[in-house]
Amino acid sequence: MSDPIATSDIPFGEPGRGVYAFRKGDRVPAGLVEENGWQDFVSGAGSKAATEAVAERTGEQPATTTSKKG
């Protein structure tokens, strides 16, 4: 099973400090997601939300499954 991907920044410590455990698009170990209750901050590695988060972080265009017919 692949580790989930952060679909938003995951804050660490006190809110508002600007400290993050993981940033959007990072791979998050599944055990830490369970342990810290970060389910709302992650998505499965192959999901559309995870693909978009990684693409945003890397500056690449997300892969699409649609094709144009000319």
Buried (B, 14 or more C-beta within 10 A) or exposed (E): EEBBBBBBBBBEEEEEEEEBBBEBBBBBEBEBBEEEEBEEBBBEBEBBBBBBBBBEBEEEEEEEEEEEEE
